[in-house]
Amino acid sequence: MLWLCLFADDPNRERQADSLQRLANWALEFTPRISLNLPGSVLLEIGGSLHYFRGLEALRQRVQKGLEKLGIPIHTGIAPTPTAAWLIARAGGDTPIIHRRDLPEGLAPLPLGVLSVEQRQAKALQGLGCRTIGELRRLPVAGLTRRIGRHVVETLQKAHGERPDPQPEWKPAQSFEAHLDFADPVTDHQQLHTPLGGLIDRLCTELRRRDAGILRVHITLTPTRGDARTLTVGVLSPSRDAEHLKALLQQRLEGQTSADGIIGAHLQSGPLRSFNNDSPPLDLLDALADDSAQNDWQTLVELLGHRLGEAQLSLVDAYPDHRPERAWRYRRPGDPSPGDEHRPDHPPRPGWLLETPLSLDTRQGQPHYHGALVLESPAERIESGWWDGEDVARDYYIARNPRGQRLWVYRDRRGGRRWYLHGLFA
């Protein structure tokens, strides 16, 4: 396990905290294991990332280039323990320590000023006549603990791998926010495309860094006077496609004008979702056709939702209930479906279900609908619904009449045991 420490030496605590958060979000590009536990530092566990980035030196160069773009003055340190990497970074050293066996020799020349100590402890260290960590480590542990306290001694032991050095893992925010102020009020929605597109680009860059996608983006436009207006852009599956999101945003922007002008915009994403690229089927041509159809369908639903309003669109979905009239539900596009694992297994169902079952004439015990019906399937018994007071007890059959129509009929097992038509097959 190898740790990289990014140390921001900034006396302004508030500015430093903001810098560390920015660093931590940026560092997700290199590793998911990040800690902000040590003062003024972002710790990265990079041992598991070295193979991906083709070695330590290549990774260091990428980190250095990224830090230069961020414009945050940073000292770095690399060592097998978090505390050792932190001490090296505080000292401004740039020579990494790769192996634990090299920790004593590598840390020995560091000045005692790299230790984070209180004023009383600093005076005690001065009184000992030691100038480096190596000199301090040569003193007896018991006496050193009495003179300067347990905290400093334990810090040195953690740095040298003699004591466990666990670091709490930092968790990034589960959404993304960005704000933009305009130099001059904007009155035409066409002029909003470029700046709002920049916010979408920033969002998608962060999503790619975190291997995530989003279903909703909320953009709040602040006018010079009056109430702010929030535009919502939604997709059916987690996305980080900036061009697609911009196209949907353009649909929402049409007609969004303000005589007083827009002076600011705030982007707030919905919860970040895992972004999974499933492996394609073996038949590549079928896979391309299926993907194209699915993408066209999603695009159509998303465009209709943004033009008509999401509340105006509904999908019909199966629902886990054995009673046919209750085995479906409306749901909004993008809302989760019950899933096939929760749907009961049953024989074929007709595509057209009557809203109210039609009572059939019976002659000599045989149901009629445009002539006598011939039953073509064994009985499918459905007894369900006792828990909500609308229980049913029916025997269903697939039947055919003289016109060749395939029908779904049932016989009520209660009362007069009448026959009913409930659905028609195509």
Phi and psi in degrees as a GROMACS rama.xvg file:
@    title "Ramachandran Plot"
@    xaxis  label "Phi"
@    yaxis  label "Psi"
@TYPE xy
-126.948  137.433  LEU-2
-117.166  140.247  TRP-3
-114.689  124.993  LEU-4
-107.376  129.444  CYS-5
-107.585  110.483  LEU-6
-106.599  122.061  PHE-7
-105.616  104.285  ALA-8
-88.8236  87.0327  ASP-9
-128.558  119.86  ASP-10
-68.1501  -20.9405  PRO-11
-80.1324  108.086  ASN-12
-62.7615  -42.9767  ARG-13
-65.9714  -43.3979  GLU-14
-66.6471  -37.2558  ARG-15
-64.7053  -42.597  GLN-16
-61.1823  -41.273  ALA-17
-65.0069  -41.0336  ASP-18
-63.254  -40.5513  SER-19
-65.9801  -38.7561  LEU-20
-63.8376  -42.606  GLN-21
-62.0721  -42.7458  ARG-22
-62.1886  -43.3939  LEU-23
-63.1938  -44.5505  ALA-24
-62.738  -41.9378  ASN-25
-65.3227  -37.734  TRP-26
-69.7431  -12.5866  ALA-27
-61.6515  -16.1219  LEU-28
-66.209  -21.4769  GLU-29
-109.178  -29.0509  PHE-30
-164.264  147.717  THR-31
-84.9382  -11.26  PRO-32
-97.6606  104.215  ARG-33
-133.555  144.858  ILE-34
-135.673  144.742  SER-35
-117.861  29.4522  LEU-36
-76.7243  -37.5284  ASN-37
-84.8826  141.567  LEU-38
-56.2621  132.764  PRO-39
65.7543  19.564  GLY-40
-134.831  151.323  SER-41
-117.214  120.393  VAL-42
-101.977  132.034  LEU-43
-120.479  126.943  LEU-44
-85.422  109.341  GLU-45
-109.969  -0.0135315  ILE-46
-57.3915  -40.108  GLY-47
-78.592  -5.16824  GLY-48
-103.828  -8.79056  SER-49
-63.4031  -40.6253  LEU-50
-64.9362  -41.4452  HIS-51
-62.9219  -40.5544  TYR-52
-91.9031  9.07361  PHE-53
63.4277  47.9852  ARG-54
104.166  163.719  GLY-55
-65.9513  -42.8785  LEU-56
-65.6719  -40.7915  GLU-57
-63.9108  -39.0643  ALA-58
-66.2814  -42.1184  LEU-59
-61.2126  -40.1979  ARG-60
-65.24  -40.3547  GLN-61
-66.319  -40.2381  ARG-62
-62.8926  -44.3969  VAL-63
-63.3553  -42.7895  GLN-64
-63.6698  -39.6672  LYS-65
-65.7491  -38.7565  GLY-66
-65.4237  -37.0925  LEU-67
-64.1377  -38.1912  GLU-68
-67.678  -36.6732  LYS-69
-67.781  -29.2993  LEU-70
74.2314  23.9575  GLY-71
-104.949  122.482  ILE-72
-66.9299  120.12  PRO-73
-133.91  140.457  ILE-74
-104.958  143.368  HIS-75
-119.54  153.867  THR-76
-147.691  141.222  GLY-77
-128.308  129.553  ILE-78
-161.552  165.919  ALA-79
-72.968  -15.0852  PRO-80
-122.366  148.363  THR-81
-58.9883  -44.6992  PRO-82
-67.0591  -36.5439  THR-83
-64.0036  -43.1424  ALA-84
-61.8456  -37.839  ALA-85
-64.6793  -43.5592  TRP-86
-64.6873  -41.6343  LEU-87
-63.5406  -42.328  ILE-88
-64.289  -41.4864  ALA-89
-63.8657  -31.1127  ARG-90
-79.4825  -10.2057  ALA-91
76.8911  19.1581  GLY-92
-79.1047  151.913  GLY-93
-124.155  9.92684  ASP-94
-96.5726  115.121  THR-95
-73.805  151.774  PRO-96
-107.526  119.17  ILE-97
-94.2062  -41.4669  ILE-98
-110.369  147.932  HIS-99
-61.3257  -35.2387  ARG-100
-63.533  -19.4175  ARG-101
-92.6474  -0.182301  ASP-102
-61.8821  -48.5626  LEU-103
-56.6632  -45.3516  PRO-104
-69.5872  -38.2215  GLU-105
-73.0266  -32.9564  GLY-106
-88.1554  -20.2075  LEU-107
-56.1472  -39.9175  ALA-108
-77.653  -7.7316  PRO-109
-67.2586  138.204  LEU-110
-70.446  154.181  PRO-111
-66.3822  -15.6689  LEU-112
-64.7117  -15.3227  GLY-113
-75.8807  -15.0455  VAL-114
-77.0855  136.466  LEU-115
-87.7389  99.2884  SER-116
-129.261  159.84  VAL-117
-77.4133  169.005  GLU-118
-61.8088  -39.4082  GLN-119
-64.0593  -41.2943  ARG-120
-68.7521  -35.5524  GLN-121
-62.1419  -41.4853  ALA-122
-64.6623  -38.8891  LYS-123
-63.8746  -39.0663  ALA-124
-65.7206  -37.5394  LEU-125
-64.2408  -37.151  GLN-126
-68.8374  -20.309  GLY-127
-78.1172  -15.5664  LEU-128
77.8336  15.4132  GLY-129
-96.7402  143.502  CYS-130
-115.95  -22.0082  ARG-131
-128.068  165.562  THR-132
-65.3005  -35.5334  ILE-133
-61.2288  -43.2159  GLY-134
-66.2136  -38.9957  GLU-135
-66.4557  -36.0937  LEU-136
-70.3932  -17.8406  ARG-137
-79.5207  -10.6191  ARG-138
-79.8037  152.081  LEU-139
-60.888  136.649  PRO-140
-63.1658  -43.3333  VAL-141
-62.8424  -48.0018  ALA-142
-66.3067  -37.604  GLY-143
-64.575  -37.3586  LEU-144
-64.6168  -39.9624  THR-145
-65.9674  -35.3041  ARG-146
-78.9653  -43.3387  ARG-147
-118.826  -3.01761  ILE-148
97.3654  159.632  GLY-149
-69.5731  -32.1862  ARG-150
-61.0639  -46.0959  HIS-151
-66.1148  -41.7647  VAL-152
-63.1745  -43.4535  VAL-153
-66.8019  -34.1926  GLU-154
-60.4323  -43.9041  THR-155
-65.6562  -39.188  LEU-156
-66.0513  -39.386  GLN-157
-63.658  -41.9583  LYS-158
-61.0336  -36.0239  ALA-159
-91.4101  6.39148  HIS-160
75.3367  19.2361  GLY-161
-94.088  -8.16947  GLU-162
-141.059  143.481  ARG-163
-54.3631  141.649  PRO-164
-131.106  58.0144  ASP-165
-71.0124  145.743  PRO-166
-123.196  126.331  GLN-167
-62.8813  137.689  PRO-168
-80.7388  132.113  GLU-169
-82.0872  136.013  TRP-170
-109.574  125.664  LYS-171
-70.4831  160.484  PRO-172
-60.7015  144.677  ALA-173
-90.3375  17.093  GLN-174
-150.366  174.593  SER-175
-129.184  137.319  PHE-176
-129.63  146.54  GLU-177
-153.429  145.992  ALA-178
-127.683  150.062  HIS-179
-143.481  128.501  LEU-180
-107.784  137.181  ASP-181
-94.2435  140.07  PHE-182
-65.066  -37.2371  ALA-183
-130.23  147.83  ASP-184
-58.5623  138.89  PRO-185
-106.691  124.155  VAL-186
-108.337  -14.2752  THR-187
-112.4  130.087  ASP-188
-63.4993  -25.2329  HIS-189
-61.7508  -32.5371  GLN-190
-75.6595  -9.99029  GLN-191
-86.2361  -16.6481  LEU-192
-58.6987  -48.2698  HIS-193
-66.381  -51.9866  THR-194
-65.1108  -39.5571  PRO-195
-69.8619  -32.9965  LEU-196
-61.9463  -34.3652  GLY-197
-63.6819  -38.4587  GLY-198
-64.0016  -41.0765  LEU-199
-62.7293  -40.6862  ILE-200
-61.1878  -43.2695  ASP-201
-61.9713  -41.5295  ARG-202
-60.6573  -47.7472  LEU-203
-69.9875  -31.5178  CYS-204
-61.868  -43.2571  THR-205
-65.9378  -38.2214  GLU-206
-64.722  -41.2584  LEU-207
-65.0166  -39.0705  ARG-208
-62.1522  -34.7071  ARG-209
-100.646  8.20021  ARG-210
50.5531  51.8787  ASP-211
-133.334  170.212  ALA-212
-140.397  174.051  GLY-213
-133.838  157.098  ILE-214
-104.929  -25.8012  LEU-215
-137.163  141.548  ARG-216
-130.339  126.909  VAL-217
-109.843  124.482  HIS-218
-118.323  118.036  ILE-219
-100.584  123.118  THR-220
-99.8056  126.618  LEU-221
-102.831  115.269  THR-222
-84.4206  166.606  PRO-223
-65.386  -31.0373  THR-224
-138.502  153.265  ARG-225
90.1639  -175.335  GLY-226
-82.5496  149.513  ASP-227
-70.2325  153.213  ALA-228
-119.979  135.526  ARG-229
-109.865  125.946  THR-230
-104.257  133.133  LEU-231
-112.663  127.801  THR-232
-109.351  125.314  VAL-233
-128.734  148.926  GLY-234
-128.28  165.992  VAL-235
-87.1687  -24.2594  LEU-236
-137.12  153.314  SER-237
-51.6218  129.492  PRO-238
-135.066  152.404  SER-239
-138.243  27.4003  ARG-240
-83.9927  102.374  ASP-241
-62.0628  -42.356  ALA-242
-65.3319  -38.4899  GLU-243
-66.6164  -43.4194  HIS-244
-64.2984  -37.402  LEU-245
-65.0562  -39.2307  LYS-246
-64.4148  -40.5793  ALA-247
-67.4082  -38.4308  LEU-248
-62.9245  -37.2903  LEU-249
-60.689  -38.1741  GLN-250
-61.7293  -40.632  GLN-251
-73.0826  -26.4268  ARG-252
-78.0265  -21.1252  LEU-253
-59.8116  126.536  GLU-254
85.7106  -2.67035  GLY-255
-86.221  81.8504  GLN-256
-115.071  160.173  THR-257
-145.513  124.898  SER-258
-63.1218  -32.0258  ALA-259
-84.8369  -18.6975  ASP-260
95.5652  153.772  GLY-261
-99.09  129.605  ILE-262
-111.855  -6.03161  ILE-263
-163.277  158.852  GLY-264
-141.49  139.363  ALA-265
-127.225  125.773  HIS-266
-102.22  129.75  LEU-267
-131.879  116.931  GLN-268
-82.5536  160.445  SER-269
-74.8643  -176.304  GLY-270
-57.543  139.372  PRO-271
-73.5821  133.247  LEU-272
-112.822  152.497  ARG-273
-63.2129  142.026  SER-274
-110.633  106.729  PHE-275
-109.724  126.387  ASN-276
-103.453  99.9966  ASN-277
-67.1829  148.725  ASP-278
-66.8317  138.656  SER-279
-71.551  155.22  PRO-280
-63.1911  169.022  PRO-281
-66.7316  -34.9593  LEU-282
-82.0073  101.678  ASP-283
-65.2689  -40.3226  LEU-284
-64.513  -42.9544  LEU-285
-63.3117  -38.5945  ASP-286
-62.8027  -42.7693  ALA-287
-64.8565  -40.3107  LEU-288
-65.39  -43.63  ALA-289
-64.0984  -44.1873  ASP-290
-62.5232  -41.5214  ASP-291
-63.0656  -44.6663  SER-292
-63.2341  -41.8469  ALA-293
-65.4473  -42.1723  GLN-294
-65.0368  -40.8665  ASN-295
-62.4037  -41.5399  ASP-296
-63.8093  -46.839  TRP-297
-62.9454  -42.2686  GLN-298
-61.6338  -42.1356  THR-299
-60.8738  -47.4537  LEU-300
-63.8978  -41.2697  VAL-301
-65.5985  -41.7556  GLU-302
-66.578  -41.5782  LEU-303
-62.4476  -39.7529  LEU-304
-63.1392  -38.3329  GLY-305
-78.6933  -25.2049  HIS-306
-84.2453  -42.1808  ARG-307
-96.4564  -20.168  LEU-308
102.349  136.036  GLY-309
-60.8675  -31.2367  GLU-310
-67.1344  -16.0962  ALA-311
-89.4846  -5.14853  GLN-312
-112.146  138.566  LEU-313
-142.974  148.701  SER-314
-109.959  149.778  LEU-315
-98.092  126.071  VAL-316
-131.649  149.855  ASP-317
-66.9503  151.426  ALA-318
-133.289  139.858  TYR-319
-73.1771  79.1316  PRO-320
-144.6  133.141  ASP-321
-71.9216  -25.2176  HIS-322
-70.4029  121.866  ARG-323
-56.901  -41.5474  PRO-324
-69.9568  -12.5681  GLU-325
-114.522  9.30718  ARG-326
-91.5494  24.5026  ALA-327
-148.672  160.83  TRP-328
-149.022  151.631  ARG-329
-81.5085  142.806  TYR-330
-143.839  153.703  ARG-331
-75.4777  142.961  ARG-332
-55.0591  133.283  PRO-333
95.7431  -21.097  GLY-334
-72.2386  150.337  ASP-335
-65.2897  145.658  PRO-336
-93.8815  153.665  SER-337
-57.658  -28.3156  PRO-338
90.5959  149.561  GLY-339
-63.422  -30.3955  ASP-340
-68.0793  -17.7793  GLU-341
-100.994  2.0932  HIS-342
-97.3493  136.33  ARG-343
-69.0411  146.173  PRO-344
-79.0973  135.206  ASP-345
-155.125  163.286  HIS-346
-63.3506  176.707  PRO-347
-56.4458  147.784  PRO-348
-118.88  147.63  ARG-349
-72.5476  152.563  PRO-350
-76.5441  -18.8296  GLY-351
-121.305  112.267  TRP-352
-107.627  126.713  LEU-353
-67.3482  140.18  LEU-354
-61.8689  -39.1645  GLU-355
-127.565  124.016  THR-356
-55.2029  140.293  PRO-357
-96.0533  123.156  LEU-358
-68.6621  134.039  SER-359
-104.988  148.052  LEU-360
-69.6341  148.737  ASP-361
-127.464  129.144  THR-362
-127.127  118.408  ARG-363
54.0942  39.9023  GLN-364
78.8097  1.49092  GLY-365
-108.335  126.549  GLN-366
-68.9093  147.785  PRO-367
-126.727  139.496  HIS-368
-153.567  102.196  TYR-369
56.3002  41.2626  HIS-370
116.586  171.88  GLY-371
-66.7697  139.808  ALA-372
-93.1375  140.722  LEU-373
-105.895  119.753  VAL-374
-77.7204  124.674  LEU-375
-108.175  -0.305931  GLU-376
-138.037  157.103  SER-377
-69.1315  166.291  PRO-378
-68.7455  136.545  ALA-379
-108.594  108.897  GLU-380
-87.7221  129.694  ARG-381
-123.3  114.909  ILE-382
-128.024  111.247  GLU-383
-161.311  165.962  SER-384
93.9708  10.0017  GLY-385
-61.8657  -24.4881  TRP-386
-77.8724  -18.8928  TRP-387
-116.885  10.9391  ASP-388
79.9075  4.41033  GLY-389
-121.894  49.5754  GLU-390
-74.8303  150.509  ASP-391
-128.373  155.368  VAL-392
-141.841  102.454  ALA-393
-138.634  151.589  ARG-394
-113.156  114.939  ASP-395
-97.4107  146.919  TYR-396
-138.927  150.537  TYR-397
-92.1295  126.467  ILE-398
-129.468  162.669  ALA-399
-132.991  138.555  ARG-400
-104.501  174.617  ASN-401
-59.793  -21.7474  PRO-402
-79.8478  -4.21914  ARG-403
88.2753  4.93142  GLY-404
-74.6118  136.298  GLN-405
-95.812  126.594  ARG-406
-123.18  157.282  LEU-407
-115.19  111.713  TRP-408
-123.164  159.523  VAL-409
-142.126  158.885  TYR-410
-114.49  123.045  ARG-411
-68.5512  126.596  ASP-412
-84.1477  5.489  ARG-413
-119.778  166.528  ARG-414
57.8589  -124.927  GLY-415
-81.6039  1.92087  GLY-416
51.6786  48.729  ARG-417
-77.9564  161.512  ARG-418
-99.939  145.356  TRP-419
-138.281  147.11  TYR-420
-95.506  125.14  LEU-421
-114.963  -20.6488  HIS-422
-164.89  164.738  GLY-423
-128.444  134.013  LEU-424
-84.5517  149.929  PHE-425
